[in-house]
Amino acid sequence: MHATAEDKDGRPARDVPLSAFCIEVALREDRQDVVAARVAAQARELGLPLPDGLRSRRGWSLRVRGGEREARRLAEGLLVDPVMHVVRVLSPDADPREHGSRRLEIVRLPGVMDPGAQSIVRAATRLELDVQDVRSWQAFVAPAGTDPAALKRLGNELLANAAIEEVRLDPTTGIPPVADLPETPFRLVHVAIQRAGAAELERLSRDGCLALDATEMRAVQEHFRAEDREPTDIELETIAQTWSEHCKHKTLTGLVEYEGRVHDNLLKSTIARATRELDRPFCKSVFVDNAGVVAFDEKHHLTFKVETHNHPSAIEPYGGAGTGLGGVLRDTLGTGLGARPIASTDVFCFGPADLPAGKLPRGALHPRRVMKGVVAGVRDYGNRMGIPTVNGAVCFDERYTGNPLVYCGSIGLLPADRLHKEVRPGDLVLLAGGRTGRDGIHGATFSSQELHEESEKVSSGAVQIGNAIEEKRLMDALLQARDLGLYRAVTDCGAGGLSSAVGEMAADTGAQVQLERVPLKYHGLSYAEIWISEAQERMVFAVPPEHEAAILRVFAAEDVEATVIGRFEASGRLRADFRGTRVMDLDLRFLHEGLPRRTRQAVRRARATRDPAPLPAGREGEMLRRLLGAPNIASKAWIIHQYDHEVQAGSVVKPLVGPRREGPSDAAVVAPVLGSRRGFAVGCGLDPCLGDVDPGRMALHAIDEALRNVVAVGGDPAQASILDNFSWGSCERPENLGDLVEACLACYAGAKAYGTPFISGKDSLNNDYRVGDAVQSIPPTLLISALAIVPDVAQACSMDLKGAGHELVLVGESGPELGGSHLARLLGEAGAEVPPVDLARAPRILSAVHAAIARGLVLACHDLSEGGLGVAAAEMAFGGGVGAELDLARLPVRGAPDVARRLFGQSASRFLLEVEPAQIPALHALLADLPHARLGRTAAHADLVVTDGGRPVLREPLAGLRAAWLAPLDLDHEHGEAAR
Amino acid sequence: MTTPAVLVLRAAGTNCERETAYAFERFGARATISHVNRLLESPDELQRHHVLALPGGFAYGDDAGAGAVLACEMRSRLNEPLRRFVAEGGLVLGICNGFQALVRLGLLPGLDDVLGVQEVSLADNDSLKYEDRWVRLQVTSRRCVFVGDMPAPELPLAHGEGKLVPRDAQVRARLAADDRVVFRYVDEQLHPTQHYPENPNGSTDAIAGLTDRTGRVLGLMPHPERALFGYHHPAWTRQGARVPDLGPGAPLFANACDWVRAQR
């Protein structure tokens, strides 16, 4: 053999062996170590006795073809900034400790996705280095006298998440590179189901993590009896994934008996029915594709989808939330022939950030840690993808502690001629994007079960961690292939992995795939793992055979791996082979239509909530400050600034507005086509406090609020559409299901009354957290997201007061009810009745306010929601740095609300407008018979002044109100987990 | 008249290329977005353009350090064409991640005019956070052709690594002495500041943007392409009917296009 150690470029030839190294980068001694300083500060707040002098290290363990010279070339070309860093290159066998110091290492568990490592492998190829098996890690070096127990606690309590990482203290050898998993010898597994009894069926479902109930298991048994064979393990898995609550929505699409009436398919009979009956021409595709599609301009449609990613985020907040966003972005890319994501939304529900440690349920992460991780996950994924995160909400309640909620939304821009997809027999099954590993196995079924104290241990395999740059490459390639017309259909690999993606695409045809063709991250995956892995950043295409070469070229040019793994066929069967053996041959009709429909029982929940005692006069100012500081109302600036909300240069009304960029926008306005002034507004409505008192009215308020928000910034309610996202406690409990029926019925009534269609939705109906025998359900939580066209973004409106001497006009009527209000909550009660929503009048108020904004009559507009008039007026005033004076005696009222109720009540369909005095007649003409009143004026002082017919109610300096509102959620100034 | 030809270079993870190209086109340029792979295949392509723009984003994921891989690739394979491009009068604009790459490449500040030697770094923000916010800038040098007579702008920025750190005291002194600093972060009184958040990242001497010896290369952390229109400004709704068509970032693109046209 003619072997040379190097080819002519000085690059090691392929037959040079790989060598393992640990590359460690440290900041130069004279550079400030901000990471270590932050960690040390947090450790002090935890009471850990750490001496000064903590320093941080970053490291990579890897194999490189060649020797130390190549490792150093990688370090110097890629990993080291010579102005900032010094580097050590060590053998993994060498002792990594530095003289006279202690060392703490945080390293990912084997098999956990390591996005940084993936990027290093890719980047190394750009340096013509062959680098493999990269594992990234973090280390801290502390003075020798440091208490090792304190360091260990620092690792366990602050830095590492046991679900995905391990902590090493004072190790004597380095961290080895990633090792291949032990090769599992191929063995086709059949499951004996044909003759199983009821107990055995239950055991099979439980042990196999199938999450199928007795009726469903019996249906599976019947099917295989009829086929006279036993299923293979992946046939059962595929059925379980496809029939999961996550994929099939079997509660909402099943039968529900409630108060003497059977509701057949609530989804169809309430939410989709409203859309069908409204039959709005701008709806281009509803409830069938990966997102809803509405018309935008002559050339484009808009797509909108909101997903939940609750359970993964409970276990590993950073990875769970990041992949939640990554998943919904792929929904956008998988809608029609692929829409370009142009804006993201996120809504979170957490336990209280200041929850005392003693109240933390066993096995749950502290809400502050969940919140930091979730925000960082969304931040890193969205920012890297280059998709602006423009709108969101955060809600706190103790019942979310064990089961936080993470809603990620994505809006896309779809060329109007790329809406329709189809799969034809003979098309190739093309898998593109990231490689497949053991990540996220059983995600769909995991999300369909309750969380419990052991979830972290048993489900860490379900943890998904994303790699945004992989998805960015995939997106770039996909959009090019779309424009070239190189494929006929596309969908994303989400929950259930290939089993769901190929299973769905092949539903009307059939498909056959060769699982050994799927590119793997490491050896050792079984055929079953390949089939159900939820590894991220993958999409499946149906490619006409004549375009195979062209589409592979497009992907290769973007450095995206793409592989033909099979072929669609007219067989009606879903077949998979592994190394020549048939491992699956499922009847697609049974898979998609064989799910038995169950009748679930629902009952009305007994409620006995009541109003609080009246607020004593004179305490209104104090109450306003407390409301502004309530976490649900307080400024979310700490989160908002971490999101890139301006990339793509479409941002018109930003999340924070006003001279100091502090005023909280009701909704975002985006102009997505560069050079065009046509835009859209996106906003949301969510208030679970209302659901504790009346889930039906909660739904109406959520719709009203979402629409108020988009109207307040200039959105046209006649060109608005909405999305539903139900997150509920287990609906096997009749009270929870009763709440759901009430909310669905109200969704129908609301959508019809406003003339606003639902275009997409998603539900998550198993949000319970169990410790021992105690189960905590989350409160019924309905998120309504709204998307409305803004015909000309130059007419958009913001909520900050613009100047002194203007009129303040309140639109809408204020009633006496306090149910679900923040005022009642702060006074220790839930409130007796949620304010009704006047469905005849509310849509007229939205239209009139929109007309006023579109005609330029309105200087500032803010909707009244949590905290009512007092909070809205305060936000407008300090948001604009302009004083305001209001007289409550002028408020249009229903019944006889007292001062506190007029000031802080949460009646629906209300706006506060700032208007030039000269425009009052024009505004008055538009509002005509609708309740409205000139409540007061803006002023040249810096106070918020409220009177009640000449009797003073409060006078509060704006600076104090602003401070009360800004402080609570500024997590940089309190202890918590380290930045990641 | 010459149509300015702009090459907008992207790599995996670049994400501001479309709006950057659009900003140049708004002022009459012909902008081509090209993957770095294509430029590596035919480096002479560079000489057919007047302006090279490196847009913002996370080229190659930034996991190894902002801009590192792109810079390394350019250093090892585009060194000569790039030197020639600048020497022959080409303009180079690096925004955010593109600025980070120019700094890693040694093209900025280029005190000793040796490509490949890094003199400053753009390190982790002192806040240790990625942050999106608008900042007020002072124009401290008018030597740079992108700047011209533009008024001191307010611009948005969005990054986690924007703290400028000079290699040593000598480099720090020469940045000022050699007139390389184009933009500084200033407070409400328009004084350069180290105060957060007016100086959002803790940058040494409040430096937000640099130019080279020729004045034809500009790198800056803020994103002028996101401040192209009047309604990009976060407080545009406070300006009533007086909202200008163009935003505070527009002059950088207009000046570059004008300069190219004036050369022939």
Chai-1 contact restraints between the chains, C-beta under 6 A:
chainA,res_idxA,chainB,res_idxB,connection_type,confidence,min_distance_angstrom,max_distance_angstrom,comment,restraint_id
A,V34,B,D124,contact,1.0,0.0,6.0,A-B,restraint_1
A,V34,B,D126,contact,1.0,0.0,6.0,A-B,restraint_2
A,V34,B,L128,contact,1.0,0.0,6.0,A-B,restraint_3
A,R38,B,L128,contact,1.0,0.0,6.0,A-B,restraint_4
A,G77,B,C72,contact,1.0,0.0,6.0,A-B,restraint_5
A,L78,B,A64,contact,1.0,0.0,6.0,A-B,restraint_6
A,L78,B,A68,contact,1.0,0.0,6.0,A-B,restraint_7
A,L79,B,A64,contact,1.0,0.0,6.0,A-B,restraint_8
A,D81,B,G65,contact,1.0,0.0,6.0,A-B,restraint_9
A,D81,B,S121,contact,1.0,0.0,6.0,A-B,restraint_10
A,P82,B,Q118,contact,1.0,0.0,6.0,A-B,restraint_11
A,V83,B,Q118,contact,1.0,0.0,6.0,A-B,restraint_12
A,V83,B,S121,contact,1.0,0.0,6.0,A-B,restraint_13
A,V83,B,R167,contact,1.0,0.0,6.0,A-B,restraint_14
A,M84,B,S121,contact,1.0,0.0,6.0,A-B,restraint_15
A,M84,B,A123,contact,1.0,0.0,6.0,A-B,restraint_16
A,G116,B,D63,contact,1.0,0.0,6.0,A-B,restraint_17
A,S119,B,G61,contact,1.0,0.0,6.0,A-B,restraint_18
A,S119,B,D63,contact,1.0,0.0,6.0,A-B,restraint_19
A,A123,B,Y60,contact,1.0,0.0,6.0,A-B,restraint_20
A,A123,B,V69,contact,1.0,0.0,6.0,A-B,restraint_21
A,R126,B,V69,contact,1.0,0.0,6.0,A-B,restraint_22
A,R126,B,E73,contact,1.0,0.0,6.0,A-B,restraint_23
A,N383,B,Y130,contact,1.0,0.0,6.0,A-B,restraint_24
A,R384,B,F58,contact,1.0,0.0,6.0,A-B,restraint_25
A,G386,B,N15,contact,1.0,0.0,6.0,A-B,restraint_26
A,I469,B,A12,contact,1.0,0.0,6.0,A-B,restraint_27
A,I469,B,G13,contact,1.0,0.0,6.0,A-B,restraint_28
A,I469,B,G61,contact,1.0,0.0,6.0,A-B,restraint_29
A,K472,B,G13,contact,1.0,0.0,6.0,A-B,restraint_30
A,R473,B,A12,contact,1.0,0.0,6.0,A-B,restraint_31
A,D559,B,A12,contact,1.0,0.0,6.0,A-B,restraint_32
A,H641,B,E131,contact,1.0,0.0,6.0,A-B,restraint_33
A,H641,B,D132,contact,1.0,0.0,6.0,A-B,restraint_34
A,H641,B,R133,contact,1.0,0.0,6.0,A-B,restraint_35
A,Q642,B,K129,contact,1.0,0.0,6.0,A-B,restraint_36
A,Q642,B,Y130,contact,1.0,0.0,6.0,A-B,restraint_37
A,D644,B,D132,contact,1.0,0.0,6.0,A-B,restraint_38
A,D644,B,A158,contact,1.0,0.0,6.0,A-B,restraint_39
A,H645,B,D132,contact,1.0,0.0,6.0,A-B,restraint_40
A,E646,B,P156,contact,1.0,0.0,6.0,A-B,restraint_41
A,E646,B,R226,contact,1.0,0.0,6.0,A-B,restraint_42
A,A649,B,E19,contact,1.0,0.0,6.0,A-B,restraint_43
A,A649,B,E225,contact,1.0,0.0,6.0,A-B,restraint_44
A,A649,B,R226,contact,1.0,0.0,6.0,A-B,restraint_45
A,V652,B,Y231,contact,1.0,0.0,6.0,A-B,restraint_46
A,K654,B,P234,contact,1.0,0.0,6.0,A-B,restraint_47
A,V657,B,P234,contact,1.0,0.0,6.0,A-B,restraint_48
A,P659,B,A235,contact,1.0,0.0,6.0,A-B,restraint_49
A,R661,B,P234,contact,1.0,0.0,6.0,A-B,restraint_50
A,L674,B,Y22,contact,1.0,0.0,6.0,A-B,restraint_51
A,S798,B,T237,contact,1.0,0.0,6.0,A-B,restraint_52
A,K802,B,R238,contact,1.0,0.0,6.0,A-B,restraint_53
A,A979,B,L128,contact,1.0,0.0,6.0,A-B,restraint_54
